[in-house]
């Protein structure tokens, strides 16, 4: 007997709505960044890494939809590959942004 989380279940609906709302919110923030890409605050925030991070976070939220519903061969194959790839890009981007900030403060420190 196969047990799975269906979209019709209350928990499945809540998780799907949460994933869609958070991905829409992340896409909206990405839209704000793109709209104001020539402002100093976006330029100072390393816009390329910010775009990569926001896009990968959007896909991370959408990847959680693969885990809801009746499993089949395609979704079972795609789940770990898609989530692992997108999540590793997101974590790598956060580490790259952190390294950039550390290096910026290290070189601007007095003395």
Gaussian input, Z-matrix of N, CA and C with variables (Angstrom, degrees):
# hf/3-21g

backbone

0 1
 N
 C     1     B1
 C     2     B2     1     A1
 N     3     B3     2     A2     1     D1
 C     4     B4     3     A3     2     D2
 C     5     B5     4     A4     3     D3
 N     6     B6     5     A5     4     D4
 C     7     B7     6     A6     5     D5
 C     8     B8     7     A7     6     D6
 N     9     B9     8     A8     7     D7
 C    10    B10     9     A9     8     D8
 C    11    B11    10    A10     9     D9
 N    12    B12    11    A11    10    D10
 C    13    B13    12    A12    11    D11
 C    14    B14    13    A13    12    D12
 N    15    B15    14    A14    13    D13
 C    16    B16    15    A15    14    D14
 C    17    B17    16    A16    15    D15
 N    18    B18    17    A17    16    D16
 C    19    B19    18    A18    17    D17
 C    20    B20    19    A19    18    D18
 N    21    B21    20    A20    19    D19
 C    22    B22    21    A21    20    D20
 C    23    B23    22    A22    21    D21
 N    24    B24    23    A23    22    D22
 C    25    B25    24    A24    23    D23
 C    26    B26    25    A25    24    D24
 N    27    B27    26    A26    25    D25
 C    28    B28    27    A27    26    D26
 C    29    B29    28    A28    27    D27
 N    30    B30    29    A29    28    D28
 C    31    B31    30    A30    29    D29
 C    32    B32    31    A31    30    D30
 N    33    B33    32    A32    31    D31
 C    34    B34    33    A33    32    D32
 C    35    B35    34    A34    33    D33
 N    36    B36    35    A35    34    D34
 C    37    B37    36    A36    35    D35
 C    38    B38    37    A37    36    D36
 N    39    B39    38    A38    37    D37
 C    40    B40    39    A39    38    D38
 C    41    B41    40    A40    39    D39
 N    42    B42    41    A41    40    D40
 C    43    B43    42    A42    41    D41
 C    44    B44    43    A43    42    D42
 N    45    B45    44    A44    43    D43
 C    46    B46    45    A45    44    D44
 C    47    B47    46    A46    45    D45
 N    48    B48    47    A47    46    D46
 C    49    B49    48    A48    47    D47
 C    50    B50    49    A49    48    D48
 N    51    B51    50    A50    49    D49
 C    52    B52    51    A51    50    D50
 C    53    B53    52    A52    51    D51
 N    54    B54    53    A53    52    D52
 C    55    B55    54    A54    53    D53
 C    56    B56    55    A55    54    D54
 N    57    B57    56    A56    55    D55
 C    58    B58    57    A57    56    D56
 C    59    B59    58    A58    57    D57
 N    60    B60    59    A59    58    D58
 C    61    B61    60    A60    59    D59
 C    62    B62    61    A61    60    D60
 N    63    B63    62    A62    61    D61
 C    64    B64    63    A63    62    D62
 C    65    B65    64    A64    63    D63
 N    66    B66    65    A65    64    D64
 C    67    B67    66    A66    65    D65
 C    68    B68    67    A67    66    D66
 N    69    B69    68    A68    67    D67
 C    70    B70    69    A69    68    D68
 C    71    B71    70    A70    69    D69
 N    72    B72    71    A71    70    D70
 C    73    B73    72    A72    71    D71
 C    74    B74    73    A73    72    D72
 N    75    B75    74    A74    73    D73
 C    76    B76    75    A75    74    D74
 C    77    B77    76    A76    75    D75
 N    78    B78    77    A77    76    D76
 C    79    B79    78    A78    77    D77
 C    80    B80    79    A79    78    D78
 N    81    B81    80    A80    79    D79
 C    82    B82    81    A81    80    D80
 C    83    B83    82    A82    81    D81
 N    84    B84    83    A83    82    D82
 C    85    B85    84    A84    83    D83
 C    86    B86    85    A85    84    D84
 N    87    B87    86    A86    85    D85
 C    88    B88    87    A87    86    D86
 C    89    B89    88    A88    87    D87
 N    90    B90    89    A89    88    D88
 C    91    B91    90    A90    89    D89
 C    92    B92    91    A91    90    D90
 N    93    B93    92    A92    91    D91
 C    94    B94    93    A93    92    D92
 C    95    B95    94    A94    93    D93
 N    96    B96    95    A95    94    D94
 C    97    B97    96    A96    95    D95
 C    98    B98    97    A97    96    D96
 N    99    B99    98    A98    97    D97
 C   100   B100    99    A99    98    D98
 C   101   B101   100   A100    99    D99
 N   102   B102   101   A101   100   D100
 C   103   B103   102   A102   101   D101
 C   104   B104   103   A103   102   D102
 N   105   B105   104   A104   103   D103
 C   106   B106   105   A105   104   D104
 C   107   B107   106   A106   105   D105
 N   108   B108   107   A107   106   D106
 C   109   B109   108   A108   107   D107
 C   110   B110   109   A109   108   D108
 N   111   B111   110   A110   109   D109
 C   112   B112   111   A111   110   D110
 C   113   B113   112   A112   111   D111
 N   114   B114   113   A113   112   D112
 C   115   B115   114   A114   113   D113
 C   116   B116   115   A115   114   D114
 N   117   B117   116   A116   115   D115
 C   118   B118   117   A117   116   D116
 C   119   B119   118   A118   117   D117
 N   120   B120   119   A119   118   D118
 C   121   B121   120   A120   119   D119
 C   122   B122   121   A121   120   D120
 N   123   B123   122   A122   121   D121
 C   124   B124   123   A123   122   D122
 C   125   B125   124   A124   123   D123
 N   126   B126   125   A125   124   D124
 C   127   B127   126   A126   125   D125
 C   128   B128   127   A127   126   D126
 N   129   B129   128   A128   127   D127
 C   130   B130   129   A129   128   D128
 C   131   B131   130   A130   129   D129
 N   132   B132   131   A131   130   D130
 C   133   B133   132   A132   131   D131
 C   134   B134   133   A133   132   D132
 N   135   B135   134   A134   133   D133
 C   136   B136   135   A135   134   D134
 C   137   B137   136   A136   135   D135
 N   138   B138   137   A137   136   D136
 C   139   B139   138   A138   137   D137
 C   140   B140   139   A139   138   D138
 N   141   B141   140   A140   139   D139
 C   142   B142   141   A141   140   D140
 C   143   B143   142   A142   141   D141
 N   144   B144   143   A143   142   D142
 C   145   B145   144   A144   143   D143
 C   146   B146   145   A145   144   D144
 N   147   B147   146   A146   145   D145
 C   148   B148   147   A147   146   D146
 C   149   B149   148   A148   147   D147
 N   150   B150   149   A149   148   D148
 C   151   B151   150   A150   149   D149
 C   152   B152   151   A151   150   D150
 N   153   B153   152   A152   151   D151
 C   154   B154   153   A153   152   D152
 C   155   B155   154   A154   153   D153
 N   156   B156   155   A155   154   D154
 C   157   B157   156   A156   155   D155
 C   158   B158   157   A157   156   D156
 N   159   B159   158   A158   157   D157
 C   160   B160   159   A159   158   D158
 C   161   B161   160   A160   159   D159
 N   162   B162   161   A161   160   D160
 C   163   B163   162   A162   161   D161
 C   164   B164   163   A163   162   D162
 N   165   B165   164   A164   163   D163
 C   166   B166   165   A165   164   D164
 C   167   B167   166   A166   165   D165
 N   168   B168   167   A167   166   D166
 C   169   B169   168   A168   167   D167
 C   170   B170   169   A169   168   D168
 N   171   B171   170   A170   169   D169
 C   172   B172   171   A171   170   D170
 C   173   B173   172   A172   171   D171
 N   174   B174   173   A173   172   D172
 C   175   B175   174   A174   173   D173
 C   176   B176   175   A175   174   D174
 N   177   B177   176   A176   175   D175
 C   178   B178   177   A177   176   D176
 C   179   B179   178   A178   177   D177
 N   180   B180   179   A179   178   D178
 C   181   B181   180   A180   179   D179
 C   182   B182   181   A181   180   D180
 N   183   B183   182   A182   181   D181
 C   184   B184   183   A183   182   D182
 C   185   B185   184   A184   183   D183
 N   186   B186   185   A185   184   D184
 C   187   B187   186   A186   185   D185
 C   188   B188   187   A187   186   D186
 N   189   B189   188   A188   187   D187
 C   190   B190   189   A189   188   D188
 C   191   B191   190   A190   189   D189
 N   192   B192   191   A191   190   D190
 C   193   B193   192   A192   191   D191
 C   194   B194   193   A193   192   D192
 N   195   B195   194   A194   193   D193
 C   196   B196   195   A195   194   D194
 C   197   B197   196   A196   195   D195
 N   198   B198   197   A197   196   D196
 C   199   B199   198   A198   197   D197
 C   200   B200   199   A199   198   D198
 N   201   B201   200   A200   199   D199
 C   202   B202   201   A201   200   D200
 C   203   B203   202   A202   201   D201
 N   204   B204   203   A203   202   D202
 C   205   B205   204   A204   203   D203
 C   206   B206   205   A205   204   D204
 N   207   B207   206   A206   205   D205
 C   208   B208   207   A207   206   D206
 C   209   B209   208   A208   207   D207
 N   210   B210   209   A209   208   D208
 C   211   B211   210   A210   209   D209
 C   212   B212   211   A211   210   D210
 N   213   B213   212   A212   211   D211
 C   214   B214   213   A213   212   D212
 C   215   B215   214   A214   213   D213
 N   216   B216   215   A215   214   D214
 C   217   B217   216   A216   215   D215
 C   218   B218   217   A217   216   D216
 N   219   B219   218   A218   217   D217
 C   220   B220   219   A219   218   D218
 C   221   B221   220   A220   219   D219
 N   222   B222   221   A221   220   D220
 C   223   B223   222   A222   221   D221
 C   224   B224   223   A223   222   D222
 N   225   B225   224   A224   223   D223
 C   226   B226   225   A225   224   D224
 C   227   B227   226   A226   225   D225
 N   228   B228   227   A227   226   D226
 C   229   B229   228   A228   227   D227
 C   230   B230   229   A229   228   D228
 N   231   B231   230   A230   229   D229
 C   232   B232   231   A231   230   D230
 C   233   B233   232   A232   231   D231
 N   234   B234   233   A233   232   D232
 C   235   B235   234   A234   233   D233
 C   236   B236   235   A235   234   D234
 N   237   B237   236   A236   235   D235
 C   238   B238   237   A237   236   D236
 C   239   B239   238   A238   237   D237
 N   240   B240   239   A239   238   D238
 C   241   B241   240   A240   239   D239
 C   242   B242   241   A241   240   D240
 N   243   B243   242   A242   241   D241
 C   244   B244   243   A243   242   D242
 C   245   B245   244   A244   243   D243
 N   246   B246   245   A245   244   D244
 C   247   B247   246   A246   245   D245
 C   248   B248   247   A247   246   D246
 N   249   B249   248   A248   247   D247
 C   250   B250   249   A249   248   D248
 C   251   B251   250   A250   249   D249
 N   252   B252   251   A251   250   D250
 C   253   B253   252   A252   251   D251
 C   254   B254   253   A253   252   D252
 N   255   B255   254   A254   253   D253
 C   256   B256   255   A255   254   D254
 C   257   B257   256   A256   255   D255
 N   258   B258   257   A257   256   D256
 C   259   B259   258   A258   257   D257
 C   260   B260   259   A259   258   D258
 N   261   B261   260   A260   259   D259
 C   262   B262   261   A261   260   D260
 C   263   B263   262   A262   261   D261
 N   264   B264   263   A263   262   D262
 C   265   B265   264   A264   263   D263
 C   266   B266   265   A265   264   D264
 N   267   B267   266   A266   265   D265
 C   268   B268   267   A267   266   D266
 C   269   B269   268   A268   267   D267
 N   270   B270   269   A269   268   D268
 C   271   B271   270   A270   269   D269
 C   272   B272   271   A271   270   D270
 N   273   B273   272   A272   271   D271
 C   274   B274   273   A273   272   D272
 C   275   B275   274   A274   273   D273
 N   276   B276   275   A275   274   D274
 C   277   B277   276   A276   275   D275
 C   278   B278   277   A277   276   D276
 N   279   B279   278   A278   277   D277
 C   280   B280   279   A279   278   D278
 C   281   B281   280   A280   279   D279
 N   282   B282   281   A281   280   D280
 C   283   B283   282   A282   281   D281
 C   284   B284   283   A283   282   D282
 N   285   B285   284   A284   283   D283
 C   286   B286   285   A285   284   D284
 C   287   B287   286   A286   285   D285
 N   288   B288   287   A287   286   D286
 C   289   B289   288   A288   287   D287
 C   290   B290   289   A289   288   D288
 N   291   B291   290   A290   289   D289
 C   292   B292   291   A291   290   D290
 C   293   B293   292   A292   291   D291
 N   294   B294   293   A293   292   D292
 C   295   B295   294   A294   293   D293
 C   296   B296   295   A295   294   D294
 N   297   B297   296   A296   295   D295
 C   298   B298   297   A297   296   D296
 C   299   B299   298   A298   297   D297
 N   300   B300   299   A299   298   D298
 C   301   B301   300   A300   299   D299
 C   302   B302   301   A301   300   D300
 N   303   B303   302   A302   301   D301
 C   304   B304   303   A303   302   D302
 C   305   B305   304   A304   303   D303
 N   306   B306   305   A305   304   D304
 C   307   B307   306   A306   305   D305
 C   308   B308   307   A307   306   D306
 N   309   B309   308   A308   307   D307
 C   310   B310   309   A309   308   D308
 C   311   B311   310   A310   309   D309
 N   312   B312   311   A311   310   D310
 C   313   B313   312   A312   311   D311
 C   314   B314   313   A313   312   D312
 N   315   B315   314   A314   313   D313
 C   316   B316   315   A315   314   D314
 C   317   B317   316   A316   315   D315
 N   318   B318   317   A317   316   D316
 C   319   B319   318   A318   317   D317
 C   320   B320   319   A319   318   D318
 N   321   B321   320   A320   319   D319
 C   322   B322   321   A321   320   D320
 C   323   B323   322   A322   321   D321
 N   324   B324   323   A323   322   D322
 C   325   B325   324   A324   323   D323
 C   326   B326   325   A325   324   D324
 N   327   B327   326   A326   325   D325
 C   328   B328   327   A327   326   D326
 C   329   B329   328   A328   327   D327
 N   330   B330   329   A329   328   D328
 C   331   B331   330   A330   329   D329
 C   332   B332   331   A331   330   D330

   B1=1.4437
   B2=1.5311
   B3=1.3178
   B4=1.4558
   B5=1.5164
   B6=1.3278
   B7=1.4607
   B8=1.5151
   B9=1.3230
   B10=1.4524
   B11=1.5187
   B12=1.2972
   B13=1.4601
   B14=1.5219
   B15=1.3073
   B16=1.4648
   B17=1.5257
   B18=1.3230
   B19=1.4594
   B20=1.5288
   B21=1.3308
   B22=1.4654
   B23=1.5210
   B24=1.3145
   B25=1.4586
   B26=1.5235
   B27=1.3358
   B28=1.4680
   B29=1.5298
   B30=1.3206
   B31=1.4616
   B32=1.5274
   B33=1.3252
   B34=1.4520
   B35=1.5182
   B36=1.3459
   B37=1.4684
   B38=1.5181
   B39=1.3271
   B40=1.4620
   B41=1.5269
   B42=1.3163
   B43=1.4657
   B44=1.5316
   B45=1.3303
   B46=1.4623
   B47=1.5259
   B48=1.3258
   B49=1.4728
   B50=1.5237
   B51=1.3179
   B52=1.4658
   B53=1.5267
   B54=1.3225
   B55=1.4613
   B56=1.5244
   B57=1.3240
   B58=1.4622
   B59=1.5253
   B60=1.3354
   B61=1.4681
   B62=1.5275
   B63=1.3185
   B64=1.4654
   B65=1.5281
   B66=1.3277
   B67=1.4631
   B68=1.5264
   B69=1.3332
   B70=1.4652
   B71=1.5250
   B72=1.3246
   B73=1.4642
   B74=1.5310
   B75=1.3200
   B76=1.4625
   B77=1.5279
   B78=1.3236
   B79=1.4655
   B80=1.5241
   B81=1.3291
   B82=1.4639
   B83=1.5269
   B84=1.3102
   B85=1.4679
   B86=1.5254
   B87=1.3251
   B88=1.4640
   B89=1.5273
   B90=1.3210
   B91=1.4637
   B92=1.5182
   B93=1.3323
   B94=1.4633
   B95=1.5285
   B96=1.3244
   B97=1.4640
   B98=1.5170
   B99=1.3282
   B100=1.4616
   B101=1.5253
   B102=1.3151
   B103=1.4701
   B104=1.5254
   B105=1.3141
   B106=1.4674
   B107=1.5268
   B108=1.3224
   B109=1.4636
   B110=1.5186
   B111=1.3195
   B112=1.4670
   B113=1.5283
   B114=1.3231
   B115=1.4563
   B116=1.5292
   B117=1.3179
   B118=1.4775
   B119=1.5237
   B120=1.3350
   B121=1.4626
   B122=1.5212
   B123=1.3439
   B124=1.4656
   B125=1.5194
   B126=1.3070
   B127=1.4695
   B128=1.5215
   B129=1.3254
   B130=1.4640
   B131=1.5204
   B132=1.3100
   B133=1.4606
   B134=1.5277
   B135=1.3231
   B136=1.4614
   B137=1.5279
   B138=1.3153
   B139=1.4549
   B140=1.5262
   B141=1.3179
   B142=1.4630
   B143=1.5267
   B144=1.3283
   B145=1.4657
   B146=1.5206
   B147=1.3285
   B148=1.4628
   B149=1.5174
   B150=1.3316
   B151=1.4657
   B152=1.5226
   B153=1.3203
   B154=1.4652
   B155=1.5243
   B156=1.3266
   B157=1.4659
   B158=1.5247
   B159=1.3173
   B160=1.4626
   B161=1.5281
   B162=1.3134
   B163=1.4675
   B164=1.5248
   B165=1.3203
   B166=1.4642
   B167=1.5224
   B168=1.3291
   B169=1.4704
   B170=1.5179
   B171=1.3228
   B172=1.4633
   B173=1.5252
   B174=1.3329
   B175=1.4554
   B176=1.5254
   B177=1.3247
   B178=1.4720
   B179=1.5254
   B180=1.3252
   B181=1.4608
   B182=1.5228
   B183=1.3210
   B184=1.4574
   B185=1.5289
   B186=1.3283
   B187=1.4643
   B188=1.5262
   B189=1.3145
   B190=1.4627
   B191=1.5231
   B192=1.3344
   B193=1.4631
   B194=1.5252
   B195=1.3329
   B196=1.4660
   B197=1.5244
   B198=1.3256
   B199=1.4542
   B200=1.5244
   B201=1.3216
   B202=1.4620
   B203=1.5241
   B204=1.2981
   B205=1.4618
   B206=1.5144
   B207=1.3424
   B208=1.4661
   B209=1.5239
   B210=1.3326
   B211=1.4629
   B212=1.5316
   B213=1.3132
   B214=1.4637
   B215=1.5224
   B216=1.3000
   B217=1.4656
   B218=1.5220
   B219=1.3191
   B220=1.4680
   B221=1.5224
   B222=1.3287
   B223=1.4671
   B224=1.5195
   B225=1.3185
   B226=1.4707
   B227=1.5208
   B228=1.3112
   B229=1.4582
   B230=1.5187
   B231=1.3270
   B232=1.4532
   B233=1.5234
   B234=1.3297
   B235=1.4697
   B236=1.5331
   B237=1.3054
   B238=1.4751
   B239=1.5217
   B240=1.3314
   B241=1.4635
   B242=1.5208
   B243=1.3332
   B244=1.4619
   B245=1.5260
   B246=1.3250
   B247=1.4570
   B248=1.5217
   B249=1.3282
   B250=1.4624
   B251=1.5136
   B252=1.3107
   B253=1.4581
   B254=1.5251
   B255=1.3245
   B256=1.4676
   B257=1.5220
   B258=1.3242
   B259=1.4593
   B260=1.5281
   B261=1.3286
   B262=1.4620
   B263=1.5288
   B264=1.3279
   B265=1.4658
   B266=1.5279
   B267=1.3316
   B268=1.4689
   B269=1.5271
   B270=1.3138
   B271=1.4633
   B272=1.5272
   B273=1.3300
   B274=1.4615
   B275=1.5187
   B276=1.3153
   B277=1.4608
   B278=1.5200
   B279=1.3163
   B280=1.4698
   B281=1.5242
   B282=1.3228
   B283=1.4656
   B284=1.5257
   B285=1.3273
   B286=1.4650
   B287=1.5166
   B288=1.3307
   B289=1.4675
   B290=1.5289
   B291=1.3186
   B292=1.4601
   B293=1.5239
   B294=1.3207
   B295=1.4601
   B296=1.5179
   B297=1.3262
   B298=1.4634
   B299=1.5195
   B300=1.3199
   B301=1.4651
   B302=1.5223
   B303=1.3270
   B304=1.4694
   B305=1.5246
   B306=1.3165
   B307=1.4669
   B308=1.5324
   B309=1.3098
   B310=1.4637
   B311=1.5245
   B312=1.3196
   B313=1.4653
   B314=1.5268
   B315=1.3107
   B316=1.4509
   B317=1.5135
   B318=1.3271
   B319=1.4551
   B320=1.5220
   B321=1.3312
   B322=1.4645
   B323=1.5243
   B324=1.3073
   B325=1.4618
   B326=1.5363
   B327=1.3329
   B328=1.4621
   B329=1.5195
   B330=1.3208
   B331=1.4433
   B332=1.4946
   A1=108.72
   A2=116.54
   A3=122.13
   A4=108.56
   A5=116.39
   A6=120.62
   A7=108.03
   A8=115.84
   A9=120.54
   A10=109.04
   A11=115.66
   A12=122.41
   A13=108.09
   A14=116.82
   A15=121.74
   A16=110.11
   A17=114.96
   A18=119.96
   A19=111.72
   A20=117.59
   A21=121.04
   A22=112.72
   A23=118.19
   A24=121.73
   A25=109.45
   A26=117.61
   A27=119.09
   A28=112.65
   A29=117.27
   A30=119.91
   A31=111.09
   A32=116.80
   A33=120.31
   A34=111.87
   A35=116.47
   A36=120.14
   A37=111.26
   A38=116.64
   A39=120.68
   A40=110.59
   A41=116.66
   A42=120.07
   A43=111.60
   A44=117.48
   A45=120.16
   A46=110.78
   A47=117.10
   A48=120.20
   A49=111.09
   A50=116.48
   A51=120.07
   A52=110.79
   A53=116.96
   A54=120.53
   A55=110.70
   A56=117.14
   A57=120.01
   A58=112.03
   A59=117.01
   A60=120.18
   A61=111.36
   A62=116.85
   A63=119.41
   A64=111.81
   A65=117.42
   A66=118.46
   A67=110.77
   A68=118.02
   A69=120.48
   A70=111.12
   A71=117.06
   A72=120.77
   A73=110.90
   A74=116.71
   A75=120.42
   A76=110.81
   A77=116.90
   A78=120.23
   A79=110.78
   A80=117.66
   A81=120.70
   A82=110.97
   A83=117.34
   A84=120.63
   A85=109.94
   A86=116.59
   A87=120.15
   A88=110.38
   A89=117.15
   A90=120.71
   A91=112.37
   A92=117.00
   A93=120.58
   A94=110.05
   A95=116.79
   A96=120.32
   A97=111.30
   A98=116.81
   A99=120.17
   A100=110.54
   A101=116.67
   A102=120.70
   A103=111.82
   A104=116.60
   A105=121.49
   A106=111.39
   A107=117.44
   A108=120.63
   A109=113.94
   A110=118.06
   A111=120.25
   A112=112.83
   A113=117.48
   A114=120.07
   A115=109.87
   A116=116.94
   A117=119.66
   A118=113.79
   A119=117.70
   A120=118.32
   A121=111.63
   A122=117.51
   A123=119.91
   A124=109.92
   A125=117.10
   A126=120.06
   A127=111.06
   A128=116.98
   A129=120.68
   A130=111.85
   A131=116.95
   A132=121.77
   A133=111.91
   A134=117.68
   A135=123.18
   A136=109.72
   A137=115.08
   A138=122.34
   A139=113.40
   A140=118.87
   A141=120.17
   A142=111.18
   A143=116.55
   A144=119.48
   A145=111.60
   A146=116.86
   A147=119.79
   A148=111.33
   A149=117.10
   A150=120.30
   A151=110.96
   A152=116.62
   A153=120.16
   A154=110.50
   A155=116.42
   A156=120.40
   A157=111.25
   A158=117.80
   A159=120.07
   A160=111.90
   A161=117.34
   A162=120.20
   A163=110.50
   A164=117.21
   A165=119.24
   A166=111.80
   A167=117.88
   A168=119.62
   A169=111.41
   A170=117.04
   A171=120.31
   A172=110.22
   A173=116.43
   A174=119.54
   A175=112.06
   A176=118.35
   A177=120.77
   A178=110.96
   A179=115.74
   A180=119.10
   A181=111.11
   A182=117.26
   A183=120.16
   A184=112.39
   A185=118.24
   A186=121.25
   A187=111.77
   A188=116.64
   A189=118.31
   A190=111.48
   A191=117.79
   A192=120.06
   A193=112.14
   A194=117.27
   A195=120.53
   A196=112.11
   A197=117.34
   A198=121.33
   A199=112.42
   A200=117.69
   A201=121.93
   A202=107.36
   A203=117.12
   A204=121.60
   A205=111.41
   A206=114.52
   A207=120.14
   A208=109.59
   A209=116.65
   A210=119.25
   A211=111.68
   A212=115.67
   A213=121.42
   A214=107.46
   A215=116.55
   A216=120.59
   A217=112.04
   A218=116.68
   A219=120.41
   A220=111.43
   A221=117.57
   A222=119.43
   A223=111.53
   A224=117.19
   A225=119.33
   A226=111.37
   A227=117.39
   A228=120.52
   A229=111.06
   A230=116.21
   A231=121.08
   A232=113.79
   A233=118.12
   A234=121.84
   A235=113.01
   A236=119.61
   A237=118.13
   A238=113.24
   A239=116.63
   A240=119.13
   A241=110.52
   A242=116.49
   A243=120.71
   A244=111.03
   A245=116.48
   A246=118.86
   A247=111.26
   A248=117.72
   A249=120.22
   A250=112.50
   A251=116.74
   A252=120.70
   A253=111.76
   A254=116.39
   A255=120.26
   A256=111.15
   A257=117.21
   A258=120.38
   A259=111.17
   A260=117.58
   A261=119.21
   A262=111.45
   A263=117.69
   A264=120.08
   A265=109.75
   A266=117.48
   A267=120.69
   A268=111.24
   A269=117.57
   A270=120.69
   A271=110.63
   A272=117.63
   A273=120.85
   A274=111.43
   A275=116.47
   A276=120.52
   A277=111.10
   A278=117.22
   A279=120.02
   A280=110.30
   A281=117.12
   A282=120.08
   A283=111.42
   A284=117.35
   A285=120.08
   A286=111.15
   A287=117.18
   A288=120.11
   A289=110.28
   A290=117.49
   A291=121.05
   A292=110.62
   A293=116.98
   A294=120.71
   A295=111.33
   A296=116.95
   A297=120.71
   A298=111.22
   A299=117.78
   A300=121.58
   A301=110.81
   A302=116.51
   A303=119.75
   A304=110.45
   A305=116.50
   A306=119.50
   A307=111.69
   A308=117.42
   A309=120.05
   A310=110.71
   A311=117.56
   A312=120.05
   A313=111.66
   A314=117.89
   A315=120.24
   A316=111.37
   A317=117.09
   A318=120.69
   A319=113.59
   A320=118.07
   A321=120.21
   A322=112.88
   A323=117.38
   A324=120.35
   A325=109.25
   A326=116.58
   A327=118.21
   A328=111.12
   A329=115.74
   A330=122.27
   A331=111.06
   D1=130.41
   D2=-178.82
   D3=-97.97
   D4=125.55
   D5=174.06
   D6=-110.41
   D7=137.71
   D8=-178.35
   D9=-151.68
   D10=163.69
   D11=178.62
   D12=-89.45
   D13=115.75
   D14=-177.41
   D15=-94.38
   D16=157.57
   D17=176.32
   D18=-67.38
   D19=-22.75
   D20=-179.56
   D21=-79.39
   D22=-19.15
   D23=176.88
   D24=-68.58
   D25=148.99
   D26=178.98
   D27=-59.07
   D28=-41.75
   D29=179.15
   D30=-66.47
   D31=-38.58
   D32=177.74
   D33=-63.54
   D34=-40.45
   D35=177.74
   D36=-65.08
   D37=-43.37
   D38=-179.27
   D39=-63.76
   D40=-44.93
   D41=-179.16
   D42=-67.19
   D43=-39.38
   D44=178.68
   D45=-67.17
   D46=-42.57
   D47=178.33
   D48=-65.25
   D49=-39.49
   D50=178.13
   D51=-63.92
   D52=-43.77
   D53=179.47
   D54=-63.29
   D55=-43.04
   D56=179.99
   D57=-67.65
   D58=-40.46
   D59=179.27
   D60=-66.05
   D61=-43.40
   D62=-179.59
   D63=-69.17
   D64=-35.88
   D65=176.54
   D66=-69.35
   D67=-35.46
   D68=175.81
   D69=-66.88
   D70=-39.26
   D71=177.68
   D72=-64.59
   D73=-42.25
   D74=178.36
   D75=-65.98
   D76=-39.06
   D77=177.12
   D78=-66.08
   D79=-34.93
   D80=176.90
   D81=-66.15
   D82=-41.14
   D83=176.73
   D84=-63.89
   D85=-39.73
   D86=175.93
   D87=-62.27
   D88=-39.53
   D89=176.63
   D90=-62.60
   D91=-39.09
   D92=177.16
   D93=-65.13
   D94=-41.78
   D95=178.40
   D96=-62.75
   D97=-42.76
   D98=-179.55
   D99=-67.86
   D100=-40.04
   D101=-178.96
   D102=-64.90
   D103=-36.49
   D104=-177.48
   D105=-109.71
   D106=37.79
   D107=-173.76
   D108=-69.70
   D109=-17.90
   D110=-178.21
   D111=-96.12
   D112=4.24
   D113=178.37
   D114=-81.06
   D115=154.71
   D116=-178.05
   D117=-62.48
   D118=-33.48
   D119=-176.66
   D120=-69.84
   D121=-34.57
   D122=177.59
   D123=-73.73
   D124=-38.79
   D125=177.75
   D126=-64.80
   D127=-39.44
   D128=179.83
   D129=-71.14
   D130=-21.24
   D131=-177.32
   D132=-88.10
   D133=12.90
   D134=-178.94
   D135=56.42
   D136=76.52
   D137=-170.15
   D138=-57.92
   D139=-34.33
   D140=-178.79
   D141=-65.69
   D142=-46.43
   D143=177.69
   D144=-66.78
   D145=-34.12
   D146=178.24
   D147=-65.86
   D148=-40.84
   D149=177.34
   D150=-63.35
   D151=-44.87
   D152=179.69
   D153=-62.19
   D154=-42.74
   D155=-179.72
   D156=-64.39
   D157=-45.11
   D158=-178.30
   D159=-67.77
   D160=-37.98
   D161=177.63
   D162=-67.09
   D163=-42.77
   D164=179.75
   D165=-68.27
   D166=-34.65
   D167=175.46
   D168=-66.42
   D169=-38.09
   D170=176.72
   D171=-61.00
   D172=-45.12
   D173=178.83
   D174=-69.08
   D175=-30.87
   D176=175.43
   D177=-62.23
   D178=-44.18
   D179=178.04
   D180=-64.61
   D181=-39.53
   D182=-179.69
   D183=-72.99
   D184=-26.11
   D185=177.69
   D186=-65.44
   D187=-26.47
   D188=179.58
   D189=-66.62
   D190=-20.02
   D191=176.55
   D192=-69.56
   D193=-21.39
   D194=176.81
   D195=-68.06
   D196=-23.04
   D197=-176.65
   D198=-87.69
   D199=-3.76
   D200=179.53
   D201=-107.15
   D202=139.53
   D203=178.97
   D204=107.31
   D205=171.76
   D206=-178.52
   D207=-65.73
   D208=125.74
   D209=-179.96
   D210=-71.71
   D211=141.83
   D212=171.86
   D213=-137.02
   D214=-178.43
   D215=-174.89
   D216=-62.18
   D217=-41.05
   D218=-177.59
   D219=-66.07
   D220=-48.01
   D221=-178.20
   D222=-69.39
   D223=-35.77
   D224=178.85
   D225=-67.03
   D226=-31.64
   D227=177.25
   D228=-77.92
   D229=-38.30
   D230=-174.55
   D231=-78.30
   D232=-28.09
   D233=-175.80
   D234=-55.48
   D235=-60.44
   D236=-175.80
   D237=-69.73
   D238=-33.30
   D239=-178.74
   D240=-67.77
   D241=-49.94
   D242=-176.76
   D243=-65.27
   D244=-49.20
   D245=-177.34
   D246=-66.43
   D247=-41.27
   D248=179.66
   D249=-62.90
   D250=-42.80
   D251=179.73
   D252=-66.10
   D253=-48.51
   D254=-177.05
   D255=-68.47
   D256=-40.09
   D257=-179.65
   D258=-67.64
   D259=-38.88
   D260=178.50
   D261=-67.41
   D262=-33.90
   D263=175.34
   D264=-65.96
   D265=-42.04
   D266=179.72
   D267=-63.68
   D268=-46.08
   D269=-179.38
   D270=-66.37
   D271=-40.08
   D272=178.23
   D273=-63.28
   D274=-37.91
   D275=178.81
   D276=-67.29
   D277=-40.85
   D278=177.21
   D279=-63.15
   D280=-41.58
   D281=178.15
   D282=-66.05
   D283=-37.73
   D284=177.97
   D285=-66.59
   D286=-40.33
   D287=177.55
   D288=-65.78
   D289=-39.01
   D290=178.46
   D291=-64.61
   D292=-43.36
   D293=178.41
   D294=-63.17
   D295=-38.48
   D296=177.77
   D297=-62.60
   D298=-43.00
   D299=179.12
   D300=-66.55
   D301=-41.40
   D302=179.54
   D303=-62.99
   D304=-44.73
   D305=179.35
   D306=-66.10
   D307=-36.26
   D308=178.88
   D309=-64.84
   D310=-43.20
   D311=179.21
   D312=-72.89
   D313=-29.01
   D314=179.54
   D315=-69.31
   D316=-39.12
   D317=-178.79
   D318=-81.30
   D319=-18.48
   D320=179.44
   D321=-100.73
   D322=4.75
   D323=-179.78
   D324=-70.55
   D325=139.71
   D326=178.66
   D327=-67.02
   D328=142.84
   D329=177.88
   D330=80.22

